């Protein structure tokens, strides 16, 4: 029988402490703006944020690298000792090591085909007062610009009556992303920019497509702001810079072609919220 850790916040705190140790060991420099847009700290239940019905939120996070989620987790834990739940694809939940950890951390698993149960579970958690993180791009953007977003974040927030909080993360992709593995030299003292946008409220019946287009624009504006204040000079042709800024990342058109190729080959099964 596979090992299953206890399903309580003790395991989540262990994950956060591990991330804190790794951040300290690598001397990662997380530079955040817009922290005033984070929810109020609120009361604690032991060492963690107390979940209060009606005080939930959807965090819509850009997805350029594999550590973007960890940056937001560390930020929220430092701000309010808040635990963050993610929508996780079934493929990750089936992994012998990641699966038990995902279950113990209280994340929501999105199935290969039927995704309605995951959507309903997400809305229920939001109404209960939990924080839910969504990657609306539904996959890593190889162009390092915000790609087309799916409507799940907006629809869930509107149905649950909670805000969507845009979070743009820039620089974590230099540490680890698709096609570029971990490098100690690149990761040591690596700067990571984060911008938290103003909360966005959507009424039931909101045009989800239009609202999602607005969300995408806000996320890209946050990325642009992070790039403008980024302390590293990339030089010409840097792989981690978007093409329109002189980098060698795929253009948006090239990225779309690569995404279509992946989809046709069945290599990417990005989850939908519903």
C-alpha positions in Angstrom: 0.0 0.0 0.0 1.5 3.4 -0.9 2.4 5.8 1.9 -0.2 8.4 2.6 0.7 11.4 4.8 -1.9 12.7 7.3 -4.5 14.9 5.8 -4.1 18.0 7.9 -2.4 21.3 7.9 0.7 19.9 9.5 1.7 18.4 6.2 1.1 21.7 4.4 3.3 23.5 6.9 6.0 20.9 6.2 5.8 21.7 2.5 6.0 25.4 3.2 9.0 25.0 5.5 10.8 23.0 2.9 10.2 25.8 0.4 11.5 28.3 2.9 14.6 26.3 3.5 15.2 26.0 -0.3 14.7 29.7 -0.7 17.2 30.4 2.0 19.7 27.9 0.7 19.6 29.5 -2.8 19.3 33.0 -1.5 16.3 33.6 -3.8 15.4 37.3 -3.9 11.6 37.6 -4.1 10.7 41.2 -4.9 6.9 41.7 -4.5 4.8 44.8 -5.3 1.0 45.2 -4.9 1.0 43.4 -1.5 -1.7 45.9 -0.4 -4.1 43.9 -2.7 -3.7 40.7 -0.7 -6.7 39.8 1.5 -6.6 41.0 5.1 -4.7 38.7 7.4 -7.7 37.8 9.6 -7.6 35.5 12.7 -5.5 32.4 13.1 -6.6 28.9 13.9 -3.4 27.6 15.6 -0.5 28.3 13.3 -2.5 28.8 10.2 -5.1 31.2 8.8 -8.6 30.5 10.0 -10.9 29.8 7.1 -14.0 32.0 7.4 -17.0 31.5 5.1 -17.4 34.3 2.6 -13.7 35.3 2.8 -12.4 33.1 0.0 -10.5 34.2 -3.1 -9.3 32.9 -6.4 -5.7 33.7 -7.2 -5.1 33.8 -11.0 -1.4 33.1 -11.5 0.8 33.4 -14.6 2.6 30.3 -15.6 6.0 30.7 -17.2 7.9 28.2 -15.0 7.4 25.2 -12.7 8.0 27.2 -9.5 5.5 29.9 -9.9 3.1 28.2 -7.5 5.7 28.0 -4.8 6.5 31.7 -5.0 2.8 32.5 -4.3 2.6 30.0 -1.5 5.6 31.4 0.3 4.2 34.9 -0.2 0.8 34.1 1.2 2.2 32.1 4.1 4.4 35.0 5.1 1.6 37.5 4.7 -1.2 35.7 6.6 -0.2 32.1 7.4 -2.7 31.2 4.6 -2.9 27.9 3.0 -3.5 27.8 -0.7 -5.3 25.1 -2.7 -4.6 24.4 -6.4 -6.5 22.8 -9.2 -4.2 19.8 -10.1 -4.4 17.6 -13.2 -5.2 13.9 -12.7 -1.9 13.0 -14.2 0.0 14.6 -11.3 -2.4 13.0 -8.8 -1.6 9.6 -10.2 2.1 9.9 -9.6 3.3 7.5 -6.8 5.1 10.3 -4.9 3.2 13.5 -5.8 -0.3 11.9 -5.5 -0.3 11.3 -1.7 1.2 14.8 -1.2 -1.5 16.4 -3.3 -4.2 14.6 -1.4 -2.7 15.5 2.0 -2.4 19.2 1.0 -6.1 19.4 0.1 -5.7 20.3 -3.5 -8.5 19.6 -6.0 -7.9 17.0 -8.7 -9.2 17.7 -12.2 -10.0 14.5 -14.0 -9.0 13.5 -17.5 -12.5 13.7 -18.9 -15.2 14.6 -16.3 -14.2 17.9 -14.7 -17.6 19.0 -13.3 -16.8 17.4 -9.9 -13.6 19.4 -9.6 -15.4 22.6 -10.5 -18.1 22.0 -7.9 -15.6 21.2 -5.3 -13.6 24.4 -6.1 -16.7 26.6 -5.7 -17.6 24.9 -2.4 -14.1 25.5 -1.0 -14.3 29.2 -2.1 -17.7 29.6 -0.5 -16.3 28.1 2.7 -13.6 30.7 2.7 -10.6 28.9 1.3 -8.0 30.4 -1.1 -7.8 28.7 -4.5 -5.0 29.2 -7.0 -5.6 28.7 -10.8 -3.3 28.9 -13.7 -5.8 30.3 -16.2 -3.3 29.8 -19.1 -3.6 26.0 -18.4 0.0 25.3 -19.3 3.5 26.8 -19.3 3.9 29.7 -21.8 7.0 29.2 -23.8 6.9 32.7 -25.2 7.1 34.2 -21.6 4.1 36.3 -22.4 0.6 35.6 -21.0 -1.1 33.1 -23.4 -4.8 32.6 -24.0 -6.6 32.1 -20.7 -9.5 29.9 -19.9 -12.7 31.1 -18.2 -12.7 28.9 -15.1 -11.2 31.4 -12.7 -13.8 34.0 -13.6 -16.7 31.6 -13.6 -15.8 30.0 -10.2 -15.3 33.4 -8.6 -18.6 34.8 -9.9 -20.5 31.7 -8.7 -18.9 31.7 -5.3 -19.1 35.5 -4.8 -15.4 35.9 -4.2 -12.7 38.1 -5.9 -10.2 37.1 -8.5 -6.7 38.4 -7.5 -4.3 38.5 -10.4 -0.7 37.5 -9.6 2.1 38.0 -12.1 5.4 36.1 -11.5 8.5 36.9 -13.4 11.9 35.4 -13.0 11.0 32.0 -11.5 11.2 30.5 -15.0 14.9 31.2 -15.0 15.3 28.7 -12.2 13.2 25.9 -13.7 10.9 25.8 -16.7 10.0 23.7 -19.8 13.2 22.9 -21.7 15.5 24.5 -19.2 16.4 22.3 -16.2 17.7 23.4 -12.8 21.0 25.2 -12.7 22.7 26.1 -9.4 24.7 28.9 -11.1 21.5 30.4 -12.6 19.5 29.9 -9.4 21.9 31.3 -6.8 20.6 34.6 -5.6 18.1 34.6 -8.5 15.7 37.5 -8.4 12.0 36.8 -8.7 9.5 39.6 -9.4 5.9 39.3 -8.2 3.1 41.8 -8.8 -0.3 41.4 -7.1 -3.1 43.2 -8.9 -6.2 44.7 -7.5 -9.0 42.2 -6.7 -11.6 41.8 -9.4 -15.3 41.1 -8.6 -17.6 39.5 -11.1 -21.4 39.3 -10.7 -23.2 36.1 -11.7 -24.0 36.2 -15.4 -20.9 38.1 -16.2 -19.6 37.6 -19.8 -16.9 35.2 -18.8 -15.0 35.4 -22.1 -14.8 39.2 -22.0 -13.9 39.2 -18.3 -11.2 36.6 -18.9 -9.7 38.8 -21.7 -9.5 41.6 -19.2 -7.8 39.3 -16.7 -5.3 38.3 -19.3 -4.4 41.9 -20.0 -4.0 42.7 -16.3 -1.7 39.7 -15.9 0.4 40.8 -18.8 0.6 44.3 -17.4 1.9 42.9 -14.1 4.5 40.9 -16.1 5.5 44.1 -17.9 5.9 45.9 -14.5 8.0 43.1 -13.1 10.3 43.1 -16.2 10.7 46.9 -16.0 12.0 46.6 -12.4 14.0 43.4 -12.9 17.6 43.8 -11.7 19.3 41.6 -14.3 20.5 42.8 -17.7 19.5 39.9 -20.0 21.7 41.0 -22.9 20.7 40.3 -26.5 19.1 37.0 -27.3 18.6 35.8 -23.7 16.5 32.6 -23.7 14.4 33.8 -20.8 13.3 37.0 -22.4 10.3 37.3 -24.7 11.0 37.9 -28.4 9.5 41.4 -28.6 12.0 42.5 -25.9 15.0 41.1 -27.8 15.0 37.6 -26.2 15.2 34.3 -28.1 12.0 32.8 -26.6 9.5 31.8 -29.3 7.2 34.5 -30.6 3.6 34.4 -29.7 2.8 33.0 -33.1 5.5 30.3 -32.8 4.3 29.5 -29.3 0.8 28.9 -30.6 2.1 26.6 -33.3 4.1 24.6 -30.7 1.0 24.4 -28.5 -1.1 23.0 -31.3 1.6 20.5 -32.2 1.7 19.3 -28.6 -2.1 19.0 -28.4 -2.2 17.1 -31.6 0.5 14.7 -30.4 -1.4 14.2 -27.1 1.6 15.4 -25.0 -0.3 18.1 -23.2 -3.6 17.5 -21.5 -4.3 20.8 -19.8 -7.1 20.7 -17.3 -10.3 22.7 -17.8 -12.2 24.0 -14.8 -15.5 22.6 -16.1 
